[in-house]
Amino acid sequence: MSVIKTIDTAAAQRRTVADIAHDLGPIFAQRANETADEDKFVADNFASLKAAGLIEGGVPAELGGGGASVDELAAMLRTLGYHCGSTALAFSMHTHQVAIPAWRWTHQKATAVEPLLKRIATERIQLVSSGGSDWIGGSGKAEKVDGGYRITARKVFSSGSPSGNLLMTSAVLESENEPPMVLHFGVPMNSPQVKVLDTWRTLGMRGTGSHDVMIDGHIVPEAGVAARRKAGEWHPLFQIIATIAFPLVYSAYLGVAESARDTAIGLAKRKPANHHVIELAGRMETELTAARLAHESMLAAVRLNAPSADTVNQVMIGRQLVTRHAIASVDLAMELAGGAGFYRSAGLERKFRDIQGARYHPLQSGPQAEYAGAMALGLPIDRIF
């Protein structure tokens, strides 16, 4: 007796966000190759991402979005990183700001995030992350006024700020009766009190538009404060953020390393192979494989769907290993390519510069090692960041 399996045609024909990124990638790569190295934001690429529906890709389907999982979003960013590191890194900052409330809506039934997710799906608004400015310690000043808070802050590393719609940020509220509190909120980028400063002049990732954003007197209403926490110590909200955000951010860097590998192999094949060339290729492959395995361990922590100090530790160990091995693989790619790789026309030197950015996201090597060591020894980690 034969069994006929029913195939869900809609599911079989569903194009993932990675499929869409695969289609856009060569266009982005061509633009990167044709654009002078002039610190110009990848505005055309962001317009293409929006037109293709990737802005809302991580919003749950029930709320009008693409319903992509964190694994699918990571594959999307890895693909984009392969073709254009700046586009992938800048877009990872929007993507993780969507993935976090989507996870909370799905797994914690957090209805408070629903209006934001619906706005992203219907209006295709782009979120800007204030990144390193708003890590555990917080930055900026929140001053209590009638009905809300006056915000004064300068937010660095605000990737995608030239085209962003809503800055997801925070500020520190000082008071006499309690310890400093960090208030989390969104600020419209078109507010008269918000200005993008033209500050992004960097070694690599030059097209991310990660300028400083100045907030000078914008009033956040009381109802606009999404969360409050003590400054300078880990909070469950940041365990969610750290667990979900960094596997996505480092997908971009892994894509850059994979692209550098392929470029170097192409250049190496143009000349006769010798033992030295073969050894370099093998060492590069080994380092890149280590980066891939480390990144997979980061995603495995997300799949547990239980953000905690333990998942933060797993993600941050993976983040450190992705950085170490991805940078090493690109170093070897430069050596394998030889003098040809030194020319801008080869495209490899841009990838070499872009991969260096992996060093600078939290937790950097010192705090990461201290966090992992404290976890191993059963010591407090609340203030290690």
N, C-alpha and C positions, 0 to 999 in steps of 0.2 A: 504494500500500500504506500503510495507516494504522498508526501506532505508538501503542500504548496505554502510557501511563506509569503505573508502579506508585507509589502514594502510601503513604508510611509513616503509617498512620492515627494511631498513638500519637504520632509526632512532630508531626503536623499539629494534634493536639488538645492538645498540651502547653502548659500555661499557664506563662508565664515569671514570674519573680519581679516583674518590672515590672507584669505583668497583675494580680498579687495586690495590689501596692501601689496600683494604680489603683482597685481595689475598696475598699481600706481608706482611701484618701486623703480622700474626702469626710467619712467618719466622724471622722477626725482633725481635719479643718478645723473641723467643727462643735464638737468638744470644745474646740479652741483658742479659738473665738469665744465659747463659753459659760463658759470658765474665767477667773476674775479674774486679773489680772496680778500673781501673788503668789509667783513663784519656785518653783512646785510642779512636781516631777518628773512627766513624762508616763507615769506607771506604767500606766495603763489601755491606752495605746497599745502599750507594750512587751508587755503581756499579749496583746494582739491580734496583734502580730507573731509572737510565739511560737506562738500557737494556729494561725496561718495557715501555719506551716512555714517562715517566713523566717529564723529563727535558724540553721537548717542549710542555707539556700539556697546558700551558696558552697562547701559541702563536696562533693568529687567524688562522683558518683553511685555509683561503685564502692565507696565507703565508707559509703553509706547516706544521702547528702545530696541536695540538689537539683541539683547539677552546674552551677550557673550560672557563666557566664564573668564576667570583670571588666567587660566591656561591659554585660552584663545586670545586674550588681549596680549599676553606675553609673546605668543607666536606672531601676532601682528607687529608688535614693536621690534621684535628681533628681525623680522623681514624688512621693516622700514630702516632699521639700523644698518642692515647689509647694504642698502642703497644710498642712504643719506643719514649720517650720524646725527646731525643737528636737528633734522626733522623728527627723528625717533626720540631723541632725548627731550626736546621741547614738548612733544606730544605725550610722552610718558607722564609729564607733570599734570596735564589735563586728565589723562586716562586714570591715574591712580586716585585723583580727586573724585572721579566718578565711581570707580570700583569700590572705594571704601563705604560710601553711603549705600551703594547697591548691596554690598555684603551685609551691612547692618539691617537693611530693609528685609532681606531674604532670610537671614539667620537669627536676627534679634527682634524681628517684627517692629523695628524702629520706625513708626509712622511719621515721626517728625522730619525725616529726610525726604519724604515723598514729594512735597512741593518742589524741592530743588531738582530731584530726578525727573519730574514731569516737565519742568522748564527746559532742562537739557534736551529732552526728547522732542518737545514741541517747538521750541525756539532755536534749538541748536546753539545754545550759548557755550562759549569756551571758558573754562575755568583756568585761572592762573594760580599757581602755588607759590607762596612766598618762601618756600624751600628752607634753606639753612637759617633764615632769619627767625623761623618759628619752630625751632627744635625744642627740646624739653625745657630749656631755660626761659624761652619766650623773649620777645623784644618789643620795643615801642611802648608808648604810654597811653593808658586809658584814664580819662579824668571824668568823674561822675558829674553829670549836669542834669537838668530837669528832663525826665523822660528817657534818658539814655546816657551815652558816653561819648566824649570828644576824644578822637584818636589823633595822636601825633606819632609818626613812625617813618622810618626809612627801611624798606624791605629789599634786601639784596637777592640776587639770583632768581629773579621773578621771570622764569622762562615763559616765552610766548606772550609777554606783556604787550607788544605792539598790536596784536590782534585780539587780545583777551577781552572778555565781557565782565567777569566777576572775579575779584581777587579774594581767594580763600585765605584768611590770615588771622592774626590775633594780636593782642597787646596786653601789657601788664598793668593791673589795677593795684595801686598801693593804698593801704588804709592803716589807721592806727590800731584798730581792734582785731585785725587778723593778718596772717601772713600774706605776702604778695600773691595775687590770683591772676591767672592767665584767662582772658576772655577770648573765645573763638567766634568769628563772625565772617560774613562776606561783605565786601565793599565794591560797589559798581565802579568799573574802570572809567566810566564817563562822568563820575562825580567831579564837580569843580574843584574839590579839595584833593584830588588825586592827580599826580603828574608822573609820567614815565620819563626818567632821566636817561640820557644817552650815554651810558657808562660801559657797555659791554665791549671791551677790547681785550681779547684773551688769546692764549696759546692755541686752543682747539675749541671745537663745538661753537665756532664763530657765528653760525647762523641761527642760534637758538633764541636770540632776542632776550637774553636773561638780564635785562637792565635792572637798575635800582628803581623802585617805585616809592615815591614820596607821598605820604598821607599827612596833610596839614590841616587839621581841624574838622575832618569829616565826623558827623554825628551818627553813631550807631544807636538805633532805638533799643530800649530794653528788650523788646520782643525779638530783636535781630540777633541777640546773643545765643548762639547754638549750644555752647558748652562752657563750663567753668572748671578750672582745676588749679591746684597749687603749683606755683612756679618752681622749676628746678628739681622736680622728681617725677618718676614714671607714674603714669595714670593708665587705667584700662583702655581709655580711648587711644593713647599712644601705642599701646601694645597691638591694637588693631591696625593703626596706621603703619607702624614699622613692619608688621608681618605681611601686609598686603602690598604696600607701596614699593618696597625695595626689590622684590623679584621682578616687578614691572620695569622699574628704572634700569635695572641691570640687564634686562633683555635687550635694551638698545645697545649697550656696550658689547654684549656677546655678538650681536649682529655685525658690529663694526669689526670685531676680531675675526669673524668668519669671512667677511669680505676681504680683509687684509690677507688672510691665508690664500684665498683663491687668486687674488691679484699677484701675490708673490709666486705662487705655483706657475701661473701663466708666464711670468717674466723668466723664471728659472728654466722653463722648458725651451726657451729660445737659445740656450747655450748648452754645450756638452756637459753631461753630468759627470761628476767625479765623487770620490768618497766624501769630501768635505760638503758638497752640495747635498748629497743624499742624507748625510748625518743632520745637517741643518733642517732639512725637510722633516725628518723624523722627530727631531726635538720640537719643532713647531707643532706638529700634529699631536704630540704628547701633551704639550702645554694647553693647546686648544681643547683637547678632550677633557683635561682636568677642569677647565673653565666651564665646559658644558655640564659635567657631572656636578660641580658645585652649584650651578644655577638650578639644576633639577632638584637639588636638595632644598633650595629656597622655595621652589614651587610646592614641594612635598609638604613643607610646613604650612603653606596656605591651605592645602587640601584637608588638613586636619580639622579645619573650621572651628578652632578653639584657640584664638590668640591669647598668649600668656607670656610670662617671662621666659619660658622654655622655647616657645616658637620664635620670640625675638632673638634669643641666643642662636638658634638654628639658622635663622635668616642672616644674622650678622656674621656668623662664621662663614656661611656661603658667600656673602657679599665680599668678605675679605679675600676668600679664595678665588672668586671670579676675578676680582681686581688683579691679584697677583699673577694668575695664570693667563688672563687675557692680555695684560700688558707684556708679559714675557713672550707670548706667542706672536704679538705684533713686532716686538723687538727682533725676534728671530725671522719674521717675514721680511723686515727691512734688510737684514743681513743676507738672507737667501736671495732676495731680488738683486742684490749688488748695486752697482752704480746707477742702473736704470731706475731703481726705485727712488732715487734722490730727486728725480725730475718731477715737477708738479703734474706734468702731463700723464704720468703713470697713475696718479690718484692715490698712491700708497702713502705718501707723506702726510696727506690730510687725515688719513685713518690713523697714522702714528700719532698725530697731534690730538685727534679726537679721543683716542683711548685713554689719554692721560687724565681726562676728566673723571675717570672712575675712582681716582684716589680721594676725591674731595667730599663725597657725600657721607653723612653719618652712617654708622659709627666708623670714624676713621681708625687707623690701625691701633693707636694707643688705647683709647677708650674701649674698642672692641675686645682687645686682649684682656683688659682689666675686667670687663663684664663677664667674659667667658671664664676667666680664672676665678672670679668671685662665685659664679654659679657652680663651678667644680668643687670649690671648697666649702660651699654652703654658707657663704657670707652675703650680706645685704647688697642688692644691686640697685636699690631705689634711686640713688643719686649718681649712678655711673652712666654718663652719656656723652 
